[in-house]
Amino acid sequence: MTIPDVVGLFGVILYVGAYAGLQLGKLELADVRYTILNGLGGLAVIFSLVWSFNLAAFVTQVLWLLFTIVGFFRARRV
């Protein structure tokens, strides 16, 4: 297993963990921890895709990161 693989798997753990925290009531959408976990998770997966590119995965991660940023600013505005 290469370093990009480890970083990518760590990213998946971060954003799936954020989603699990949300679904289990441990985190809320407006919680900055939720946003940080999602953002870092997406960036880590994008990092791993630099070494083993997959267009569908890349588009998914870019959109995930974009929606995370939009959600962060919407939560701060309310």
N, CA, C and O atoms as a GROMACS GRO file, in nm:
protein
  312
    1MET      N    1   0.086  -0.118   0.000
    1MET     CA    2   0.000   0.000   0.000
    1MET      C    3   0.090   0.124   0.000
    1MET      O    4   0.184   0.134   0.079
    2THR      N    5   0.060   0.216  -0.090
    2THR     CA    6   0.141   0.337  -0.103
    2THR      C    7   0.090   0.448  -0.011
    2THR      O    8  -0.020   0.439   0.044
    3ILE      N    9   0.171   0.551   0.004
    3ILE     CA   10   0.130   0.666   0.085
    3ILE      C   11   0.002   0.731   0.031
    3ILE      O   12  -0.087   0.762   0.110
    4PRO      N   13  -0.010   0.753  -0.101
    4PRO     CA   14  -0.137   0.807  -0.152
    4PRO      C   15  -0.257   0.720  -0.117
    4PRO      O   16  -0.366   0.771  -0.090
    5ASP      N   17  -0.239   0.588  -0.119
    5ASP     CA   18  -0.349   0.499  -0.080
    5ASP      C   19  -0.389   0.520   0.065
    5ASP      O   20  -0.507   0.527   0.098
    6VAL      N   21  -0.289   0.531   0.151
    6VAL     CA   22  -0.315   0.552   0.294
    6VAL      C   23  -0.385   0.687   0.316
    6VAL      O   24  -0.480   0.696   0.394
    7VAL      N   25  -0.337   0.790   0.249
    7VAL     CA   26  -0.398   0.923   0.261
    7VAL      C   27  -0.542   0.919   0.211
    7VAL      O   28  -0.631   0.975   0.275
    8GLY      N   29  -0.566   0.853   0.099
    8GLY     CA   30  -0.701   0.842   0.044
    8GLY      C   31  -0.794   0.767   0.137
    8GLY      O   32  -0.908   0.808   0.158
    9LEU      N   33  -0.748   0.657   0.193
    9LEU     CA   34  -0.830   0.581   0.288
    9LEU      C   35  -0.859   0.662   0.414
    9LEU      O   36  -0.969   0.656   0.468
   10PHE      N   37  -0.760   0.737   0.460
   10PHE     CA   38  -0.781   0.825   0.575
   10PHE      C   39  -0.888   0.929   0.543
   10PHE      O   40  -0.973   0.960   0.627
   11GLY      N   41  -0.885   0.982   0.421
   11GLY     CA   42  -0.988   1.077   0.377
   11GLY      C   43  -1.126   1.016   0.379
   11GLY      O   44  -1.222   1.080   0.424
   12VAL      N   45  -1.137   0.894   0.331
   12VAL     CA   46  -1.267   0.826   0.332
   12VAL      C   47  -1.315   0.808   0.477
   12VAL      O   48  -1.432   0.830   0.507
   13ILE      N   49  -1.224   0.769   0.566
   13ILE     CA   50  -1.260   0.753   0.707
   13ILE      C   51  -1.310   0.885   0.765
   13ILE      O   52  -1.406   0.888   0.841
   14LEU      N   53  -1.244   0.997   0.727
   14LEU     CA   54  -1.284   1.127   0.779
   14LEU      C   55  -1.425   1.164   0.736
   14LEU      O   56  -1.507   1.200   0.820
   15TYR      N   57  -1.454   1.156   0.606
   15TYR     CA   58  -1.586   1.204   0.566
   15TYR      C   59  -1.697   1.103   0.589
   15TYR      O   60  -1.813   1.142   0.607
   16VAL      N   61  -1.666   0.976   0.590
   16VAL     CA   62  -1.768   0.879   0.628
   16VAL      C   63  -1.794   0.889   0.779
   16VAL      O   64  -1.907   0.873   0.826
   17GLY      N   65  -1.688   0.917   0.854
   17GLY     CA   66  -1.703   0.940   0.997
   17GLY      C   67  -1.789   1.063   1.025
   17GLY      O   68  -1.871   1.063   1.117
   18ALA      N   69  -1.770   1.167   0.947
   18ALA     CA   70  -1.852   1.288   0.962
   18ALA      C   71  -1.998   1.256   0.933
   18ALA      O   72  -2.087   1.301   1.005
   19TYR      N   73  -2.022   1.181   0.828
   19TYR     CA   74  -2.160   1.144   0.792
   19TYR      C   75  -2.221   1.055   0.900
   19TYR      O   76  -2.338   1.074   0.937
   20ALA      N   77  -2.145   0.962   0.950
   20ALA     CA   78  -2.194   0.875   1.059
   20ALA      C   79  -2.226   0.958   1.182
   20ALA      O   80  -2.329   0.938   1.246
   21GLY      N   81  -2.138   1.052   1.215
   21GLY     CA   82  -2.162   1.140   1.330
   21GLY      C   83  -2.290   1.220   1.314
   21GLY      O   84  -2.364   1.240   1.410
   22LEU      N   85  -2.316   1.264   1.193
   22LEU     CA   86  -2.439   1.338   1.165
   22LEU      C   87  -2.561   1.248   1.180
   22LEU      O   88  -2.659   1.286   1.244
   23GLN      N   89  -2.555   1.129   1.122
   23GLN     CA   90  -2.668   1.038   1.127
   23GLN      C   91  -2.695   0.983   1.267
   23GLN      O   92  -2.809   0.952   1.302
   24LEU      N   93  -2.591   0.972   1.348
   24LEU     CA   94  -2.605   0.920   1.484
   24LEU      C   95  -2.631   1.030   1.586
   24LEU      O   96  -2.642   1.002   1.706
   25GLY      N   97  -2.641   1.154   1.539
   25GLY     CA   98  -2.672   1.265   1.628
   25GLY      C   99  -2.554   1.316   1.709
   25GLY      O  100  -2.574   1.392   1.804
   26LYS      N  101  -2.434   1.277   1.673
   26LYS     CA  102  -2.314   1.325   1.743
   26LYS      C  103  -2.264   1.458   1.688
   26LYS      O  104  -2.195   1.533   1.757
   27LEU      N  105  -2.299   1.487   1.564
   27LEU     CA  106  -2.262   1.612   1.498
   27LEU      C  107  -2.388   1.673   1.437
   27LEU      O  108  -2.486   1.603   1.411
   28GLU      N  109  -2.383   1.804   1.413
   28GLU     CA  110  -2.491   1.874   1.344
   28GLU      C  111  -2.434   1.940   1.219
   28GLU      O  112  -2.313   1.961   1.207
   29LEU      N  113  -2.523   1.972   1.126
   29LEU     CA  114  -2.477   2.034   1.001
   29LEU      C  115  -2.399   2.162   1.026
   29LEU      O  116  -2.301   2.189   0.956
   30ALA      N  117  -2.440   2.240   1.123
   30ALA     CA  118  -2.374   2.368   1.150
   30ALA      C  119  -2.248   2.352   1.234
   30ALA      O  120  -2.177   2.450   1.258
   31ASP      N  121  -2.218   2.230   1.279
   31ASP     CA  122  -2.099   2.205   1.361
   31ASP      C  123  -1.975   2.218   1.274
   31ASP      O  124  -1.963   2.152   1.171
   32VAL      N  125  -1.883   2.301   1.316
   32VAL     CA  126  -1.761   2.323   1.237
   32VAL      C  127  -1.680   2.194   1.225
   32VAL      O  128  -1.607   2.177   1.127
   33ARG      N  129  -1.690   2.104   1.321
   33ARG     CA  130  -1.618   1.976   1.312
   33ARG      C  131  -1.667   1.894   1.192
   33ARG      O  132  -1.588   1.828   1.125
   34TYR      N  133  -1.797   1.899   1.167
   34TYR     CA  134  -1.854   1.829   1.053
   34TYR      C  135  -1.794   1.882   0.922
   34TYR      O  136  -1.756   1.805   0.834
   35THR      N  137  -1.787   2.013   0.912
   35THR     CA  138  -1.731   2.076   0.792
   35THR      C  139  -1.584   2.043   0.776
   35THR      O  140  -1.538   2.013   0.665
   36ILE      N  141  -1.509   2.049   0.884
   36ILE     CA  142  -1.365   2.019   0.878
   36ILE      C  143  -1.341   1.875   0.835
   36ILE      O  144  -1.257   1.848   0.749
   37LEU      N  145  -1.415   1.781   0.896
   37LEU     CA  146  -1.400   1.640   0.859
   37LEU      C  147  -1.432   1.618   0.712
   37LEU      O  148  -1.359   1.547   0.642
   38ASN      N  149  -1.540   1.677   0.663
   38ASN     CA  150  -1.577   1.665   0.522
   38ASN      C  151  -1.472   1.726   0.431
   38ASN      O  152  -1.432   1.665   0.332
   39GLY      N  153  -1.427   1.846   0.464
   39GLY     CA  154  -1.328   1.914   0.381
   39GLY      C  155  -1.196   1.841   0.375
   39GLY      O  156  -1.140   1.821   0.267
   40LEU      N  157  -1.145   1.801   0.491
   40LEU     CA  158  -1.017   1.729   0.493
   40LEU      C  159  -1.029   1.593   0.425
   40LEU      O  160  -0.937   1.548   0.357
   41GLY      N  161  -1.144   1.528   0.446
   41GLY     CA  162  -1.164   1.399   0.380
   41GLY      C  163  -1.162   1.412   0.229
   41GLY      O  164  -1.096   1.333   0.161
   42GLY      N  165  -1.234   1.510   0.176
   42GLY     CA  166  -1.235   1.531   0.032
   42GLY      C  167  -1.097   1.566  -0.023
   42GLY      O  168  -1.057   1.515  -0.128
   43LEU      N  169  -1.025   1.652   0.047
   43LEU     CA  170  -0.890   1.689   0.003
   43LEU      C  171  -0.796   1.569   0.004
   43LEU      O  172  -0.714   1.553  -0.086
   44ALA      N  173  -0.808   1.485   0.106
   44ALA     CA  174  -0.721   1.367   0.114
   44ALA      C  175  -0.748   1.271  -0.001
   44ALA      O  176  -0.655   1.215  -0.058
   45VAL      N  177  -0.873   1.252  -0.036
   45VAL     CA  178  -0.906   1.162  -0.147
   45VAL      C  179  -0.858   1.224  -0.279
   45VAL      O  180  -0.805   1.152  -0.364
   46ILE      N  181  -0.875   1.354  -0.296
   46ILE     CA  182  -0.824   1.420  -0.417
   46ILE      C  183  -0.673   1.405  -0.425
   46ILE      O  184  -0.619   1.380  -0.533
   47PHE      N  185  -0.604   1.419  -0.312
   47PHE     CA  186  -0.458   1.399  -0.308
   47PHE      C  187  -0.423   1.260  -0.361
   47PHE      O  188  -0.332   1.245  -0.442
   48SER      N  189  -0.495   1.158  -0.314
   48SER     CA  190  -0.465   1.022  -0.357
   48SER      C  191  -0.492   1.002  -0.506
   48SER      O  192  -0.427   0.921  -0.571
   49LEU      N  193  -0.588   1.077  -0.560
   49LEU     CA  194  -0.622   1.063  -0.701
   49LEU      C  195  -0.515   1.121  -0.794
   49LEU      O  196  -0.514   1.091  -0.914
   50VAL      N  197  -0.426   1.203  -0.740
   50VAL     CA  198  -0.316   1.256  -0.822
   50VAL      C  199  -0.229   1.141  -0.871
   50VAL      O  200  -0.177   1.146  -0.983
   51TRP      N  201  -0.212   1.037  -0.788
   51TRP     CA  202  -0.126   0.924  -0.824
   51TRP      C  203  -0.201   0.814  -0.899
   51TRP      O  204  -0.140   0.741  -0.977
   52SER      N  205  -0.327   0.803  -0.876
   52SER     CA  206  -0.407   0.701  -0.943
   52SER      C  207  -0.539   0.764  -0.985
   52SER      O  208  -0.641   0.749  -0.918
   53PHE      N  209  -0.535   0.836  -1.097
   53PHE     CA  210  -0.648   0.919  -1.137
   53PHE      C  211  -0.766   0.835  -1.182
   53PHE      O  212  -0.752   0.735  -1.252
   54ASN      N  213  -0.883   0.879  -1.140
   54ASN     CA  214  -1.010   0.822  -1.182
   54ASN      C  215  -1.106   0.940  -1.198
   54ASN      O  216  -1.137   1.006  -1.099
   55LEU      N  217  -1.151   0.965  -1.318
   55LEU     CA  218  -1.230   1.084  -1.346
   55LEU      C  219  -1.358   1.090  -1.262
   55LEU      O  220  -1.389   1.194  -1.205
   56ALA      N  221  -1.430   0.980  -1.254
   56ALA     CA  222  -1.556   0.979  -1.178
   56ALA      C  223  -1.530   1.009  -1.030
   56ALA      O  224  -1.603   1.087  -0.969
   57ALA      N  225  -1.429   0.948  -0.973
   57ALA     CA  226  -1.396   0.973  -0.833
   57ALA      C  227  -1.351   1.117  -0.813
   57ALA      O  228  -1.387   1.180  -0.713
   58PHE      N  229  -1.274   1.170  -0.907
   58PHE     CA  230  -1.227   1.308  -0.896
   58PHE      C  231  -1.345   1.406  -0.899
   58PHE      O  232  -1.351   1.498  -0.817
   59VAL      N  233  -1.436   1.387  -0.993
   59VAL     CA  234  -1.553   1.475  -1.002
   59VAL      C  235  -1.636   1.466  -0.874
   59VAL      O  236  -1.681   1.568  -0.822
   60THR      N  237  -1.656   1.345  -0.824
   60THR     CA  238  -1.730   1.327  -0.700
   60THR      C  239  -1.666   1.403  -0.584
   60THR      O  240  -1.734   1.469  -0.507
   61GLN      N  241  -1.535   1.393  -0.573
   61GLN     CA  242  -1.465   1.458  -0.462
   61GLN      C  243  -1.464   1.610  -0.475
   61GLN      O  244  -1.478   1.682  -0.376
   62VAL      N  245  -1.449   1.659  -0.596
   62VAL     CA  246  -1.453   1.804  -0.616
   62VAL      C  247  -1.592   1.858  -0.581
   62VAL      O  248  -1.603   1.962  -0.516
   63LEU      N  249  -1.696   1.788  -0.623
   63LEU     CA  250  -1.832   1.831  -0.588
   63LEU      C  251  -1.856   1.820  -0.438
   63LEU      O  252  -1.918   1.908  -0.378
   64TRP      N  253  -1.807   1.714  -0.376
   64TRP     CA  254  -1.819   1.696  -0.230
   64TRP      C  255  -1.756   1.815  -0.159
   64TRP      O  256  -1.814   1.872  -0.067
   65LEU      N  257  -1.636   1.851  -0.202
   65LEU     CA  258  -1.565   1.963  -0.141
   65LEU      C  259  -1.638   2.095  -0.167
   65LEU      O  260  -1.647   2.179  -0.078
   66LEU      N  261  -1.689   2.115  -0.287
   66LEU     CA  262  -1.762   2.237  -0.321
   66LEU      C  263  -1.887   2.252  -0.234
   66LEU      O  264  -1.912   2.359  -0.178
   67PHE      N  265  -1.964   2.144  -0.221
   67PHE     CA  266  -2.085   2.150  -0.138
   67PHE      C  267  -2.051   2.169   0.008
   67PHE      O  268  -2.127   2.233   0.081
   68THR      N  269  -1.939   2.114   0.053
   68THR     CA  270  -1.895   2.136   0.191
   68THR      C  271  -1.865   2.282   0.215
   68THR      O  272  -1.903   2.337   0.319
   69ILE      N  273  -1.798   2.346   0.122
   69ILE     CA  274  -1.765   2.489   0.136
   69ILE      C  275  -1.892   2.573   0.134
   69ILE      O  276  -1.907   2.664   0.215
   70VAL      N  277  -1.983   2.543   0.041
   70VAL     CA  278  -2.110   2.617   0.035
   70VAL      C  279  -2.187   2.599   0.166
   70VAL      O  280  -2.239   2.696   0.221
   71GLY      N  281  -2.195   2.476   0.215
   71GLY     CA  282  -2.266   2.449   0.340
   71GLY      C  283  -2.204   2.521   0.458
   71GLY      O  284  -2.275   2.570   0.546
   72PHE      N  285  -2.072   2.528   0.460
   72PHE     CA  286  -2.002   2.598   0.568
   72PHE      C  287  -2.043   2.745   0.572
   72PHE      O  288  -2.077   2.797   0.678
   73PHE      N  289  -2.040   2.810   0.458
   73PHE     CA  290  -2.074   2.953   0.454
   73PHE      C  291  -2.224   2.977   0.479
   73PHE      O  292  -2.261   3.078   0.539
   74ARG      N  293  -2.308   2.887   0.433
   74ARG     CA  294  -2.451   2.900   0.462
   74ARG      C  295  -2.478   2.885   0.611
   74ARG      O  296  -2.560   2.957   0.667
   75ALA      N  297  -2.409   2.792   0.675
   75ALA     CA  298  -2.429   2.770   0.820
   75ALA      C  299  -2.380   2.891   0.900
   75ALA      O  300  -2.438   2.923   1.004
   76ARG      N  301  -2.278   2.957   0.853
   76ARG     CA  302  -2.224   3.074   0.924
   76ARG      C  303  -2.313   3.197   0.905
   76ARG      O  304  -2.314   3.287   0.989
   77ARG      N  305  -2.387   3.200   0.794
   77ARG     CA  306  -2.471   3.315   0.762
   77ARG      C  307  -2.600   3.316   0.844
   77ARG      O  308  -2.655   3.422   0.873
   78VAL      N  309  -2.647   3.198   0.881
   78VAL     CA  310  -2.775   3.187   0.952
   78VAL      C  311  -2.762   3.234   1.094
   78VAL      O  312  -2.860   3.231   1.169
   0.00000   0.00000   0.00000
